[in-house]
Amino acid sequence: MKKTQLLCASIAFLLLALSVPAQAADPDYAAWNGLLSKYYNPAKGMDYKALKAKDMTTLNALRQRMAAVNVSALSPKEQLAYWINLYNISVVGIVTEKYPVASIRDISTDPVVRLNVFKKASVSRGQGKMSLDEIENEKIRPVFKDARIHFAINCAAASCPPIRPEAYLGSKLDAQLDDQARKFLNGPNGVRMEKKGSTLTIHTTKIMKWFGDDFDKWGGGKVAFLRKYVSPEKQKMIDQAKGKIKLDFDDYSWALNNWVR
């Protein structure tokens, strides 16, 4: 009798286990982490020359695996991490394919603005392709409504916030995004402050002008967003200004984030 009861209990447990959906999990980003560790330095950029010569096959295989990921099976945070990683991997792939170039804009075919490289369907996804603009402006911004992503996606430009030297993961995404914003805004291309009379001028990245609405709607306002991530000394200067603050946006360099070793 006891054996029969034990057998029935075991079968019931097995059926229950099989009926529970598997937990979502981040895709395997080990290859991306490996490429970053070998060819990327946040302060210097990407060694596109060495990457193209030594690991183009690895990069292309990674892009193919990323194209096959079933995004709908991921949790919301894992989805956002995936789209950020896909964007960064794709930018590196596009530039490396065409390297040597002096700027990602050189890959464009429009002769004036030279930014249609972001509009071309060059990122494989499932059975089709999509553009970098679609990833940023359809898959990321309107869906996740998080201004911090502007310090996470990288456009291969010298003025762009550096690539994080590790893949984004859903399990620690908030901490990673906070860290990215904090490091960039306190770095050499981040925030500088200038006091003239009673007015505090905050010099910061032009990204905050181009995507100003994102910081106003989702980041609590440009100044409030900056205050959250700058150093305590700069926070104090913002507080002492009592609202008499002017924002000045730096020129943007589209020179390639090329690490020449």
N, C-alpha and C positions, 0 to 999 in steps of 0.2 A: 504493500500500500504506500509506504513512504517513498519507495523508488518511483512509483507511478506519479505521486504528487511532485516529486523533485523533477521528474522528466517534464511534466506539464508546466511547472514553473519556469524551467529553463527555456522551453519552447515559447512561452508567453513573453519572457524577457527578450528573446531574440527577435520576435515579431515586433515588439515595441521599439527596439533599437533600430530595426530596419525602417520603421515608419517615421522616425524622427529625421527631419531634413539635416543634411550635413552642414556644419558651421561654415560660413563663408570665410575665405582666407585670402590674404594678399597673394598675387601672382609671384612667381619666383624671379626676384630681381638680382640674383647673385651675379649674373654676367654684367649687369649695369654697374654694380658696386665694384666689380673687378676692373672694368674699363676706367672708371673714375679714379680708382686708386693708382693706376698705372700712368694715366695720361692727363689728369686734371689737377690743377692747383687753383683754389678759389682766388688767390691773390694775383695769379699770373695768367690763368686761362687754360684753354685746351691745347694739347700738343697734337694738332690735327695731322701734321706731317708723319709723326711716328704712328699714330693711330691708323692712318690710311695704309702705311707700309707694313704694319705688323699684325693688325687685328681687324681689318675690314670684314673678314669672313665672320668673325665673332659678332661684330656690330650688326651685320645684315641678318644673321641668324636670330639675334635678339629682337630685331624689328619684326621679323616674321612671327616669332612667338607672341610678341605684344599684339600683333594683329589678330591673333586667334583667341585672345582672352574673352571669355563670356562676362562682360561687365555687369549684366543684370543679376548675376549670381553673387556679386560682391555687396557688402554692406555699404551704406552711403559714404562713410569715411574712406573705405577701401576704394570706392569708385573715384572719389576726388583724388586720392593718392595715385591711382592708375592714370587718370587723365593728365595730371601734372608730369608724371614720369614719362608717359607717351609723348607729350609735347617736347620735353627736353631731349629724350632719346632721338626723336625725329629731327629736331633741329641739328643735333650733332651729326646725324646720318646724312642729312641734306648737304650740310657744309662739307663734310669729309668727302663725299662723293665728288664734289666740284673743286675741292682744294687742289692747287693754291688759289685763293681769292683774298682780296684785301678787306672785304666786307660781305656780309650775307646779302646786302643789297645788290652786289655785283651779279648775283645769280638771277635777279629779276630781269624781265624782258621789257618792262615799261621804262622808257628812257628818261623820264622826269623824276617822279617820286621814287622809283626803284624799290617798291615794296610789294610787288605782286607775287614775290616768292612765298609770301604768307597766304596768298589766296589760291595758289595752285593745289590741285588734289594730288598731293605727294605722299600722304600718310596712309599706308595700307590698314584697312579695318574690315575684318570679316571677308566678304566676297568683293568688296569695293574699295574705294579710296576717299579720303577726305582731306581738307586743308588744315593748316595750322590755325587759321582764323576761325574755322568751324570748331576746332577743339576749344580754343579760348573763349569765343563769343557765343557758342551754342551749348557746348557740353560743360563748361566750367562756370563762367560768370553768372548767367541767369539762373542756373540750377542751384548752385551752392551759395551764392550771394556772400562771398567772403573776400574782403579787400586784401587780406594777407596774401592771396595767391599771386599778386603782382610782384611779390618778392621771392616767389618760388619758381615761376616759369622763366626760362632764359631764352633770349632771342639772338644769342651769339654776338652781341655788341659789347663794346668796352664799358659803356655806361649802364648796361643791364645788371641787375642784381646777380651775383654769381650763382652758378649751379651748386646746389647742396652736394657735398662730397659723399653722399649716400642716398639710396633710394628712399622716397617717401613711403611710409607704411600707415595703413589705417589705424593700427594699434597705438601709434604715437604721433599722429598727424598734427594735432593741435600744438603739441610741444615743439615739433619741427617748424611749423609755420610761424609760431611766436619767435623762435630762435632766429629764423631767417630774417624776419622784419627787424628784430633787434640788432643783429649783426650788421645788416646793410645800413640802417639808419644811423648807426654809431661808427660806421666805417668811413673811409676817405671820400666816397661818393654819396654819403648819406646826408646828414644835417649839419649845417653851420649857422651860427647865430650872430647877429650884428645889432647892437643897440645904438640908436641915434635919437637923442632926446628921450621922449617918452615912448617911442615906437620900437618894437622889436621886429627885426626882419629875419625871417627864417628862410634860409637858402636850402632847397631840397631838390630831389629828382623830378624831372619833367613828367615822369610816370604819374605823379600825383596831380598833374594838370590834365594830361590826356585822359585819365580815368578818374577825374575828380568826383564824378557822380557816385562812383563805387565807394569812395572813401566817405562821402557825405551820407549816403544811404545805409551802407553796411558797416562802416568803420567809426560811426559816431561823429563824423566831421573830420576834416583834414587836420586841424590843429589838435583835436582830442586824440586822433589816431597817433600823430607824431609824439604827443606827450606820453602816451602809454609805453612807447618803446625806446625813447631816448634816455640818456643817462640822468641820474638824479640831479646833477648840476644844471642840465638843460631843462629839466622839468621845473626846477626852481625859477629859472629865467622866464619860462612861459607863464608861471603863476604870478610872478611879480609884474608882468606886463599888463595884467588885468584886462585882457581883451584887445589891447592896442598892438595888434600883430599884423604884419604884412608878410605874405608868402611870395618868395621869388624862386622861380624854377630854373634850374641849371640847363645850359646847353647840353644836348645829347650827342654823344659820339657813337657813330655806327661802325667805327673801326672794329675789325674782327677781334674777338677775345682769344687771340692766338698766342700760345706759349711757345716761344722759340727757344729751344735748348741747344 
